[in-house]
Amino acid sequence: MGPVSRWAVNKPWMAIGAWVIALVIIFGASGTLAGTYNDSFNLPDSESTQAQQILEADFGGLGATASASIVFSPAEGSINQPQVQAEIDALAADARELGSVTSVETPFGVPPEVAVQSGLVSPNGEIGRVNVRFSGADSDVPVAEIQSLVADVEAANSPALEVGIAGQVVDFANQALPASEFIGIIVAIIIILIMFGSVIAAGLPILTALIGLAAGISIVTLVANLMDIATFGPTLAAMIGLGVGIDYALFVINRYRQAIQAGRMPRDAALEAVNTAGRAVVFAGTTVVIALGGLFVLRLDFMNGLAVGAAITVITVMFTAVTLLPAVISLLGHRTFAWKMPWARNQKPASEGRGFSRYGAGLQKRPWLYGGLAFFLMVVLALPMFSMRSGFPDAGGRAETDTTRIAYDLTTEGFGAGANGPLLVVVDLPNEAALATAAQLSTDLAATEGVASASPVIPGTAAVSPNGQAALIQVIPTTGPQDQATDQTLQRIRTQAIPETLDGTGVSAFVGGSTAVVVDFSETLSDALPLFLAVVVGLGFLVLVVLFRSLVIPLTAALTALLSFGAAVGILVFVFQWGYLASLFGISGTGPILPFLPIMLFAILFGLSMDYQVFLVTRMQEEWGRTKDNRLSVRRGLGGSGRVVAAAAAIMFSVFISFVFGDDATIKMFGLGLAVAIALDAFVIRLVLVPCLMTVLGPANWYLPGWLGKVLPEIRLESEAEASEIADIDDPGTGSSAQRQTVS
């Protein structure tokens, strides 16, 4: 990237023009060739996958087309009141007018016993259900039609009639960036304003990050044509891309300002910024991409899509930080820091590094005490992690006024908690006589502990496939899909009920459905976790060995990142699973932790924590190379990089935490997990524990076997001459310029 960045500085108008052309092409392509998102799981060799394969082969892909369920209940009496029927019929008529709707099934005009048996009416007759089916998959249904249907449901809600709507197609249509993300951007602007004291300098990191983010999200929509990307994938990618994009631009502008303060001409300062901070940004961004790439060892299309989506946005915001931003500051020159705020007009450059230098000196007086307290805090925060239970959040955790939450609560009230997540037992029938065995299995399942009901297997009904080669039994547990007892019921069915009935008959059965998929997904991730950790941590360790030419520092970085990860997961369990402080974040219900969240969280956190390690320790490394004084190196590293690392972490925290206040439970978890992880990693690990450890370890930090030193390439993020010239700005004090510290 070095030659490209220098070209952007020397030919700024050409670089900006190239970006304009690239954006026009990217936006144009995404507008006409955008792919569709897909939340399906492909779990190789799992029982739920075998069940789905039989459904697709023998039942024509049952469940492949989108559907929604409108659930309603009058305030008093049964659903058969004329006024209730009139309102629901009007709602059904509006649904039939939607172009993608193929059928609408209501409980009216059907014999009462049939309506109850088919699940259209609750046994007490007080809650009804309208089934709406569409012509395509969830992603194929026009969002405008779903939004229209949801609006009709909301309009039908009244004190006399409670109406809700549920279905994956509804969740799909509601995928959007939360408006609260702008709160994070505003906080980021305030932080940069305080740091630089200039309106233009504060706006440039935001602007370049948003441009890179827009390009990245557009490319993600194109990639959705080639691979499965979850519906929340673009939101997750936006969250990560916005945070790292602002940070990367911040590092470049900060280095540019330091060069200006050292007396450089604007274009020379811009060149120096891309040759130093620009290299560090590329190195840091590559580390994040490597960590995300580790998700491919899981061999799950779902995870691959999330990894690629996030990696694309990281790459695009990295490109804007080292090409578009340098071109703009090269053109603006000294005007980059125009429109100064009142407090910055008389600010002395030499005062900036002193605060963190004094802070570092304070840590070094009692490194065992401060380091021990930081370590103890992280361990305590990580303890709830050992009680984590995996699962997917459902509508039960949404706001009580949400239409999907209303549908969830009414379904629970009228049909039982298990009706929100039924199990599908698919029976493979080798011959016609096997139908009797399938019918017996249905009877045995209904009598199994934890099962509320099991649908009968009757020839000539929808329970038997048209070709007669498979039967379908819908099992309703007595507990909800997020209840741990439901997982136990699933295991009881798989390991006891089915084997006891089918052993020796030649008939096989497989359990599918959303709850079964979650359990199988969690087991698949658990099996692949050791390999994943080995790949991500191993590659990250090797990359840092090359950069720092040390074995101890990369090992310290990897182990402390694990501490940050454990503490972040512990806090997620504390809030989302145990329910403490849940109301503070707008969480109305407790539940399990997303099974893929810990792995995604670790991949993202490991990459970002290595970013801060790179920006902080490279300062120490250059000073060590000149003075061989470890304590001085640690102190001056904090003095030079501590301020910008703290500001960058505060910005990323504000961006991530803003996503917590949206409506999507998945994004809430990611937002809180990443925000907490970044805050703890930056302010507790990188700015307290790591400096204390490095102080205690002394020269051992920089140990590298001689034979390995000869093999490894030598990488410097800036020259010694540049470092010594900038040192007077960052760490004023006594000593020769050769003893000054470096700027990464």
C-alpha positions in Angstrom: 0.0 0.0 0.0 3.0 2.4 0.4 3.3 3.4 -3.3 -0.5 3.7 -3.6 -0.7 6.0 -0.5 2.2 8.1 -1.7 0.6 8.5 -5.1 -2.6 9.7 -3.4 -0.6 12.3 -1.5 1.3 13.5 -4.6 -1.6 13.3 -7.0 -4.6 14.2 -4.7 -7.1 15.2 -7.4 -6.4 12.0 -9.3 -6.9 9.9 -6.2 -10.1 11.7 -5.3 -11.3 11.3 -8.9 -10.5 7.6 -8.8 -12.5 7.2 -5.7 -15.5 9.0 -7.2 -15.4 6.7 -10.3 -15.0 3.6 -8.0 -18.0 4.7 -5.9 -20.2 5.3 -8.9 -19.4 1.8 -10.2 -19.9 0.1 -6.8 -23.1 1.9 -6.1 -24.4 1.3 -9.6 -23.6 -2.4 -9.5 -25.1 -2.9 -6.1 -28.3 -1.1 -7.2 -28.9 -3.4 -10.1 -27.1 -6.6 -9.1 -27.8 -6.8 -5.4 -28.1 -10.3 -4.0 -30.5 -11.6 -1.3 -29.6 -12.4 2.3 -30.2 -15.9 3.7 -30.4 -17.0 7.4 -30.4 -20.7 6.6 -27.9 -23.0 8.3 -26.1 -25.8 6.5 -24.8 -28.1 9.3 -23.0 -31.1 7.8 -23.8 -34.5 9.3 -26.3 -33.2 11.8 -29.6 -34.7 12.5 -31.6 -31.5 11.9 -30.0 -31.3 8.4 -31.0 -34.9 7.6 -34.6 -34.0 8.7 -34.6 -30.9 6.4 -33.3 -32.9 3.5 -36.2 -35.4 3.8 -38.6 -32.5 4.0 -37.3 -31.0 0.8 -37.2 -34.3 -1.0 -40.5 -35.8 0.0 -42.7 -32.9 1.2 -41.6 -30.4 -1.6 -39.4 -28.3 0.6 -42.0 -27.8 3.4 -41.1 -24.5 5.1 -39.0 -23.3 2.2 -41.7 -20.7 1.3 -42.3 -17.7 3.5 -45.2 -17.6 6.0 -46.5 -15.4 8.7 -49.0 -16.0 11.5 -51.4 -13.3 12.7 -52.5 -14.1 16.2 -55.4 -12.2 17.8 -57.6 -12.2 21.0 -60.5 -10.1 22.0 -60.4 -8.4 25.4 -63.4 -10.4 26.5 -65.2 -13.5 25.2 -64.4 -15.8 22.3 -63.2 -15.0 18.9 -66.6 -15.9 17.3 -68.1 -12.5 18.1 -69.4 -10.7 15.0 -67.3 -7.6 15.5 -64.1 -9.6 16.0 -64.8 -11.7 12.9 -65.5 -8.6 10.8 -62.2 -7.0 11.8 -60.1 -10.2 11.2 -61.9 -10.8 7.8 -61.0 -7.2 6.8 -57.4 -7.9 7.8 -57.3 -11.1 5.9 -58.8 -9.4 2.8 -56.0 -6.8 2.9 -53.5 -9.6 3.1 -55.0 -11.4 0.1 -54.5 -8.3 -2.0 -50.7 -8.4 -1.6 -49.1 -9.7 -4.8 -46.9 -12.4 -3.2 -49.5 -13.9 -1.0 -50.7 -17.3 -2.2 -53.2 -18.2 0.6 -54.8 -16.9 3.8 -56.3 -19.3 6.2 -58.6 -18.0 8.9 -60.4 -19.9 11.7 -63.8 -18.7 10.6 -66.1 -20.9 8.4 -64.4 -24.0 9.7 -66.0 -26.5 12.1 -64.8 -25.6 15.7 -63.3 -29.0 16.3 -61.3 -28.8 13.0 -60.2 -25.3 13.8 -58.8 -26.4 17.2 -57.2 -29.5 15.8 -55.5 -27.5 13.0 -54.2 -24.9 15.5 -56.3 -22.0 14.2 -58.1 -21.6 17.5 -57.0 -22.2 21.1 -58.8 -24.9 23.0 -60.7 -22.3 25.1 -61.8 -20.4 21.9 -60.4 -17.1 23.1 -57.3 -16.8 20.8 -57.3 -17.3 17.0 -54.6 -17.5 14.3 -54.6 -16.5 10.7 -51.9 -18.2 8.5 -50.6 -16.2 5.6 -48.4 -18.0 3.0 -46.3 -16.3 0.3 -45.1 -17.5 -3.1 -41.3 -17.3 -2.4 -38.7 -17.6 0.3 -38.4 -14.9 3.0 -35.8 -12.9 1.1 -38.0 -13.0 -2.1 -41.1 -11.3 -0.5 -41.0 -7.6 -1.2 -40.2 -5.7 2.0 -42.9 -3.1 1.2 -45.6 -5.8 1.3 -44.5 -7.1 4.7 -44.3 -3.6 6.0 -47.9 -3.0 4.7 -49.1 -6.2 6.4 -47.4 -5.2 9.7 -48.9 -1.7 9.5 -52.4 -3.3 9.0 -51.9 -5.4 12.1 -50.8 -2.5 14.1 -53.8 -0.5 13.0 -56.1 -3.4 14.0 -54.8 -3.3 17.5 -57.2 -1.7 19.9 -58.2 -2.0 23.6 -61.0 -4.4 22.5 -58.8 -6.6 20.2 -55.1 -7.5 20.6 -53.4 -8.5 17.4 -49.8 -9.5 16.6 -47.9 -11.0 13.8 -45.0 -13.5 13.8 -42.8 -15.2 11.2 -39.2 -15.1 10.0 -40.3 -13.1 6.9 -41.4 -10.3 9.3 -38.0 -10.3 11.0 -36.3 -10.2 7.6 -38.2 -7.2 6.5 -37.3 -5.4 9.7 -33.6 -5.7 9.1 -32.1 -2.1 9.1 -29.5 0.0 10.6 -30.8 1.3 14.0 -31.3 5.0 14.1 -29.3 5.0 17.4 -26.1 4.5 15.4 -26.0 8.3 14.8 -25.6 8.7 18.6 -22.3 6.9 18.3 -21.3 9.1 15.4 -22.1 12.3 17.4 -20.1 11.0 20.4 -17.2 10.2 18.1 -17.3 13.8 16.7 -17.2 15.2 20.2 -14.2 13.0 21.2 -12.3 14.0 18.1 -13.2 17.7 18.6 -11.8 17.5 22.1 -8.7 15.8 20.8 -7.9 18.0 17.8 -9.8 21.2 18.7 -10.7 21.6 15.0 -14.1 21.2 13.2 -12.6 20.1 9.9 -10.1 17.7 11.5 -13.0 16.2 13.5 -15.2 15.8 10.5 -12.6 14.1 8.2 -12.4 10.8 10.0 -16.2 10.5 10.2 -16.6 11.4 6.5 -13.9 9.0 5.2 -15.2 6.2 7.4 -18.7 6.7 6.1 -17.6 6.7 2.5 -15.6 3.5 3.1 -18.5 2.0 5.0 -21.0 2.8 2.2 -18.7 1.2 -0.4 -18.2 -1.9 1.8 -21.9 -2.5 2.5 -22.6 -2.1 -1.3 -19.9 -4.7 -2.1 -21.5 -7.0 0.6 -24.8 -6.8 -1.2 -23.0 -8.0 -4.4 -21.2 -10.8 -2.6 -24.6 -12.0 -1.4 -25.1 -13.3 -4.9 -22.1 -15.7 -4.4 -22.5 -16.9 -0.8 -24.9 -17.0 2.1 -24.9 -13.8 4.2 -27.3 -13.5 7.1 -29.9 -10.8 7.2 -28.2 -9.1 10.1 -24.8 -9.4 8.3 -24.8 -5.9 6.8 -25.7 -4.4 10.2 -22.9 -6.3 11.9 -20.5 -5.3 9.1 -21.6 -1.6 9.5 -21.0 -1.7 13.2 -17.5 -3.1 12.8 -16.6 -1.0 9.7 -17.8 2.3 11.3 -15.8 1.7 14.5 -12.5 0.7 12.9 -12.9 3.2 10.0 -13.1 6.2 12.4 -10.2 4.8 14.4 -7.9 4.2 11.4 -8.6 7.7 10.0 -7.9 9.1 13.5 -4.5 7.5 13.7 -3.5 8.9 10.3 -4.7 12.5 11.0 -3.0 12.4 14.5 0.3 11.4 12.9 -0.2 14.1 10.3 -0.7 16.7 12.9 2.4 15.6 14.9 4.4 16.0 11.7 3.0 19.5 11.1 3.8 20.5 14.7 7.4 19.2 14.1 7.7 21.7 11.3 7.0 19.6 8.2 5.4 21.1 5.1 1.8 19.8 4.6 2.6 17.4 1.7 5.7 16.1 3.5 3.6 15.6 6.7 1.0 13.7 4.7 3.7 11.5 3.2 5.1 10.9 6.6 1.7 10.0 8.0 1.0 7.4 5.3 4.6 6.0 5.7 4.1 5.6 9.4 0.6 5.5 10.7 -0.6 4.4 7.3 1.6 1.3 7.5 0.3 0.6 11.0 -3.3 1.0 9.8 -2.7 -1.5 6.9 -0.9 -3.9 9.3 -3.7 -3.5 11.9 -6.5 -3.9 9.3 -4.8 -7.0 7.9 -4.7 -8.5 11.5 -8.5 -8.0 11.8 -9.1 -9.7 8.4 -6.8 -12.6 9.4 -8.8 -13.0 12.7 -12.1 -13.0 10.8 -10.7 -15.4 8.2 -10.2 -17.9 11.0 -13.9 -18.4 11.0 -13.5 -20.4 7.8 -12.0 -23.3 9.7 -15.6 -23.9 11.1 -16.7 -24.9 7.6 -20.1 -23.3 8.0 -21.5 -21.2 5.2 -23.4 -19.1 7.8 -20.2 -18.1 9.6 -18.3 -17.7 6.3 -20.8 -15.1 5.2 -20.6 -13.1 8.4 -16.8 -13.2 8.2 -16.6 -12.1 4.6 -19.1 -9.3 5.1 -17.2 -7.9 8.1 -13.8 -8.3 6.4 -15.0 -6.4 3.3 -16.0 -3.4 5.3 -12.7 -3.5 7.2 -10.8 -3.5 4.0 -12.8 -0.7 2.4 -12.5 1.6 5.4 -8.8 0.8 5.6 -8.4 1.8 1.9 -10.2 5.2 2.5 -7.9 5.8 5.5 -4.7 5.3 3.5 -5.7 6.7 0.1 -8.7 9.0 0.2 -7.9 10.7 3.5 -4.2 11.4 2.7 -5.3 12.9 -0.7 -7.8 15.2 1.1 -5.3 16.4 3.8 -2.7 16.9 1.1 -5.0 19.3 -0.6 -6.2 21.0 2.5 -2.8 21.5 4.0 -2.9 23.6 7.2 -6.6 24.1 6.6 -7.1 20.6 7.9 -6.9 22.1 11.4 -9.0 25.2 10.6 -12.1 26.3 12.5 -10.4 25.8 15.8 -12.5 25.5 19.0 -11.9 28.1 21.7 -9.9 25.7 24.0 -7.5 24.7 21.2 -6.5 28.2 20.1 -3.7 28.6 22.7 -2.9 24.9 23.2 0.8 24.1 23.3 1.8 21.0 21.3 4.4 19.9 23.8 1.8 19.4 26.5 -0.1 16.5 24.9 2.1 13.5 25.9 2.9 14.6 29.4 -0.3 13.3 31.0 0.1 9.7 29.9 3.9 9.9 30.6 3.1 10.8 34.2 0.5 8.1 34.2 3.0 5.5 33.0 5.5 6.6 35.7 2.7 6.1 38.3 2.0 2.5 37.0 5.7 1.7 37.2 5.9 2.6 40.8 3.6 -0.2 41.8 3.3 -2.5 38.8 2.4 -5.6 40.8 -0.5 -3.8 42.6 -2.1 -2.1 39.5 -1.5 -5.1 37.3 -2.9 -7.5 39.9 -6.0 -5.3 40.4 -6.6 -5.3 36.6 -6.1 -9.0 36.3 -8.4 -9.7 39.3 -11.1 -7.4 37.8 -11.0 -9.3 34.4 -11.2 -12.7 36.1 -14.2 -11.6 38.2 -16.0 -10.3 35.2 -15.3 -13.5 33.3 -16.8 -15.8 35.9 -20.4 -15.8 34.6 -19.1 -17.1 31.3 -19.0 -20.6 32.8 -22.8 -20.5 33.2 -23.4 -19.5 29.6 -26.2 -21.3 27.7 -26.4 -21.2 23.9 -29.5 -20.4 21.9 -31.2 -17.9 19.6 -33.2 -15.0 21.0 -36.9 -15.0 20.1 -39.7 -12.4 20.1 -40.2 -13.0 23.9 -37.3 -10.7 24.5 -38.7 -7.7 22.6 -40.7 -4.7 23.8 -44.2 -5.6 24.9 -45.7 -3.2 22.3 -43.9 -4.9 19.4 -46.3 -6.8 17.2 -44.1 -9.9 17.1 -43.9 -9.9 20.9 -47.7 -9.7 21.0 -48.0 -12.7 18.7 -45.5 -14.6 20.9 -47.3 -13.9 24.1 -50.7 -14.8 22.7 -49.4 -18.0 21.2 -47.9 -18.9 24.6 -51.2 -18.1 26.3 -53.5 -19.9 23.9 -51.4 -22.8 22.5 -48.6 -23.3 25.1 -45.1 -21.9 25.3 -43.8 -24.8 23.1 -46.0 -23.7 20.2 -43.5 -20.9 19.6 -40.8 -23.4 18.7 -42.2 -26.9 17.7 -40.0 -29.8 17.0 -40.4 -31.6 13.7 -39.9 -35.4 13.8 -39.4 -36.6 10.2 -39.9 -40.4 9.8 -38.3 -42.1 6.8 -40.7 -44.8 5.6 -39.1 -47.8 3.7 -42.4 -49.4 3.0 -46.2 -49.0 3.4 -46.2 -51.1 6.6 -43.9 -48.6 8.3 -46.9 -46.2 8.6 -48.1 -48.2 11.6 -44.7 -47.8 13.2 -44.8 -44.0 12.6 -48.2 -43.8 14.1 -47.0 -45.7 17.2 -44.0 -43.3 17.4 -46.4 -40.4 17.5 -48.3 -42.0 20.4 -45.0 -42.6 22.3 -43.8 -39.1 21.7 -47.0 -37.6 23.1 -46.4 -39.6 26.3 -42.7 -38.5 26.6 -41.8 -36.3 29.5 -41.7 -32.6 28.5 -44.0 -33.1 25.5 -47.4 -31.3 25.4 -48.7 -32.9 22.2 -47.6 -34.8 19.1 -49.6 -34.6 15.9 -51.0 -38.0 14.7 -49.8 -39.8 11.6 -52.9 -40.5 9.5 -52.7 -41.8 5.9 -54.1 -39.4 3.3 -53.4 -36.3 5.4 -50.6 -33.7 5.3 -48.7 -35.8 7.9 -47.7 -38.3 5.1 -45.8 -37.1 2.1 -47.5 -37.4 -1.3 -45.1 -40.2 -2.4 -45.7 -42.1 0.8 -42.0 -42.3 1.7 -42.0 -40.0 4.8 -44.2 -38.9 7.7 -44.1 -35.7 9.7 -44.9 -35.5 13.4 -45.1 -32.0 14.9 -44.1 -32.2 18.6 -45.1 -29.3 20.9 -42.9 -29.2 24.0 -44.3 -28.0 27.3 -41.7 -25.3 27.6 -40.6 -22.4 25.3 -37.8 -22.5 22.8 -35.4 -20.6 25.0 -36.0 -22.8 28.1 -33.2 -25.2 29.0 -35.9 -27.8 29.7 -36.7 -27.8 26.0 -33.2 -28.8 25.1 -33.5 -31.7 27.6 -36.8 -32.7 26.0 -35.1 -32.8 22.6 -32.3 -35.0 23.9 -34.8 -37.3 25.6 -36.7 -37.7 22.3 -33.5 -38.4 20.4 -31.8 -40.7 22.8 -34.8 -42.5 24.4 -38.2 -42.1 22.7 -37.2 -42.6 19.1 -34.7 -45.5 19.7 -37.1 -47.3 22.0 -39.9 -47.3 19.4 -37.9 -47.8 16.2 -35.1 -50.2 17.2 -35.4 -53.4 15.1 -38.1 -52.0 12.8 -36.0 -50.8 10.0 -37.6 -47.4 10.3 -35.5 -44.2 11.0 -36.5 -40.8 12.3 -34.8 -37.5 12.6 -35.6 -34.4 14.7 -35.5 -31.0 13.0 -37.1 -27.6 13.6 -35.6 -24.4 14.9 -34.8 -25.7 18.4 -33.0 -28.8 17.0 -31.0 -26.6 14.6 -29.9 -24.4 17.5 -28.7 -27.4 19.5 -26.9 -29.0 16.6 -25.4 -25.6 15.6 -24.0 -25.2 19.2 -22.5 -28.7 19.2 -20.9 -28.1 15.8 -19.3 -24.9 17.0 -18.1 -26.5 20.2 -16.4 -29.2 18.3 -14.6 -26.8 16.0 -13.7 -24.3 18.7 -10.3 -25.7 19.6 -9.1 -25.6 16.0 -10.6 -22.1 15.5 -8.7 -20.7 18.6 -5.5 -22.4 17.5 -5.7 -20.9 14.0 -6.7 -17.3 15.1 -4.4 -17.1 18.1 -1.6 -18.9 16.3 -1.6 -16.6 13.2 -2.0 -13.5 15.3 1.0 -14.6 17.4 3.1 -15.2 14.3 2.2 -11.8 12.8 3.2 -10.0 16.0 6.4 -12.0 16.3 7.4 -10.7 12.8 6.5 -7.1 13.7 7.9 -6.9 17.2 10.8 -9.4 16.8 9.9 -10.8 20.2 8.3 -13.9 21.6 7.1 -12.6 25.0 5.2 -9.5 23.7 3.1 -11.5 21.2 2.4 -14.2 23.8 1.3 -11.5 26.3 -0.9 -9.9 23.7 -2.6 -13.2 22.8 -3.2 -14.3 26.5 -4.5 -10.9 27.5 -6.9 -10.9 24.6 -8.4 -14.1 26.0 -8.9 -12.3 29.3 -10.9 -9.5 27.5 -12.9 -12.1 25.6 -13.8 -13.9 28.8 -14.9 -10.7 30.6 -17.0 -9.6 27.6 -18.9 -12.9 27.5 -19.3 -12.9 31.2 -21.0 -9.5 31.1 -23.3 -10.7 28.2 -24.4 -13.6 30.4 -24.9 -11.2 33.3 -27.1 -9.0 31.3 -28.9 -11.1 28.7 -29.1 -14.5 30.4 -29.4 -13.5 34.1 -31.2 -10.2 33.4 -29.2 -7.9 35.6 -29.2 -4.3 34.2 -31.3 -5.5 31.3 -33.8 -2.6 31.5 -30.9 -0.2 31.2 -30.3 -1.5 27.7 -33.9 -1.8 26.7 -33.9 -5.6 27.1 -37.4 -6.8 28.2 -36.7 -10.5 28.6 -33.8 -12.9 29.4 -32.6 -15.8 27.3 -29.6 -17.8 26.1 -26.6 -16.3 24.3 -26.4 -16.7 20.5 -24.3 -19.8 19.8 -22.2 -18.1 17.2 -21.7 -14.9 19.1 -18.7 -15.9 21.3 -16.8 -17.1 18.2 -17.6 -14.0 16.2 -16.9 -11.8 19.2 -13.5 -13.4 19.7 -12.5 -13.1 16.0 -13.4 -9.4 16.0 -12.0 -8.6 19.4 -8.7 -10.4 18.8 -8.2 -8.4 15.6 -9.1 -5.1 17.2 -7.1 -5.8 20.4 -4.0 -6.5 18.3 -4.6 -3.1 16.6 -4.2 -1.4 19.9 -1.2 -3.6 20.8 0.4 -2.6 17.5 -0.2 1.2 17.9 1.0 1.1 21.6 3.9 -1.3 21.6 5.5 -0.1 18.3 6.2 3.1 20.2 7.9 1.1 22.9 9.8 -1.0 20.4 11.5 1.9 18.7 12.5 3.4 22.0 13.9 0.0 23.1 15.9 -0.2 19.9 17.7 3.1 20.7 18.0 3.1 24.5 17.8 -0.6 25.6 16.0 0.9 28.7 12.7 -1.1 29.2 11.1 1.1 31.8 11.8 4.2 29.7 10.4 2.5 26.6 7.2 1.5 28.3 6.7 5.0 29.8 7.4 6.9 26.6 5.3 4.4 24.7 2.3 5.3 26.9 3.2 9.0 26.6 3.2 8.9 22.8 0.4 6.5 22.0 -1.7 6.3 25.1 -3.8 9.4 24.3 -4.7 8.4 20.8 -5.4 4.7 21.8 -7.7 5.9 24.6 -9.5 8.3 22.2 -9.8 5.6 19.5 -11.2 3.1 22.0 -13.7 5.6 23.3 -14.9 6.3 19.8 -15.2 2.6 19.0 -17.0 2.0 22.3 -19.5 4.8 21.5 -20.2 3.4 18.0 -20.7 -0.1 19.3 -22.8 0.8 22.3 -25.2 2.9 20.1 -26.3 -0.3 18.4 -27.5 -1.7 21.7 -30.4 0.7 21.7 -31.9 -0.6 18.4 -34.7 -3.3 18.3 -32.9 -6.3 17.0 -31.9 -8.7 19.8 -29.0 -10.1 17.8 -27.5 -6.7 17.1 -28.0 -5.8 20.8 -25.9 -8.7 21.9 -23.1 -7.9 19.4 -23.2 -4.2 20.2 -22.9 -4.7 24.0 -20.4 -7.5 23.6 -18.1 -5.6 21.3 -18.5 -2.3 23.3 -17.6 -3.9 26.6 -14.8 -6.0 25.1 -13.2 -2.9 23.5 -13.5 -0.8 26.6 -12.0 -3.5 28.8 -9.3 -4.4 26.4 -8.2 -0.8 25.8 -8.5 0.8 29.2 -7.8 -2.2 31.5 -5.7 -4.5 29.4 -3.6 -2.3 27.0 -3.3 0.8 29.2 -2.9 -0.9 32.6 -2.2 -4.7 32.6 0.2 -4.8 29.6 2.4 -1.8 30.7 2.6 -3.4 34.2 3.5 -6.8 32.8 6.1 -5.2 30.5 7.6 -3.3 33.4 7.8 -6.4 35.6 9.3 -8.6 32.8 12.0 -6.0 31.9 14.4 -6.8 29.1 12.8 -10.3 28.8 10.0 -8.6 26.8 12.3 -8.3 23.8 13.8 -11.8 23.9 14.2 -13.4 20.5 16.5 -16.4 19.8 19.4 -15.4 17.5 18.6 -18.1 14.9 15.0 -16.8 14.7 16.2 -13.2 14.4 18.2 -14.1 11.3 15.2 -15.8 9.6 12.5 -13.1 10.3 12.2 -10.1 8.1 12.7 -6.7 9.8 9.7 -4.4 9.7 9.7 -0.8 10.8 6.7 1.4 10.8 8.9 4.5 10.6 12.6 5.4 10.5 14.6 6.3 13.5 15.2 9.8 12.1 11.5 10.4 11.9 11.0 9.2 15.4 13.6 11.4 16.9 12.4 14.5 15.1 8.8 14.0 16.3 9.9 13.1 19.9 10.1 16.7 21.1 6.4 17.1 20.4 5.2 14.0 22.2 7.5 13.5 25.2 9.3 16.8 26.1 12.0 16.5 28.7 15.7 16.0 29.2 18.0 13.9 27.0 19.2 14.0 23.4 16.8 13.7 20.5 18.2 10.2 19.9 16.6 9.2 23.1 13.2 10.5 22.2 10.5 8.1 21.5 8.8 7.0 18.3 5.5 7.7 16.8 3.6 4.7 15.2 
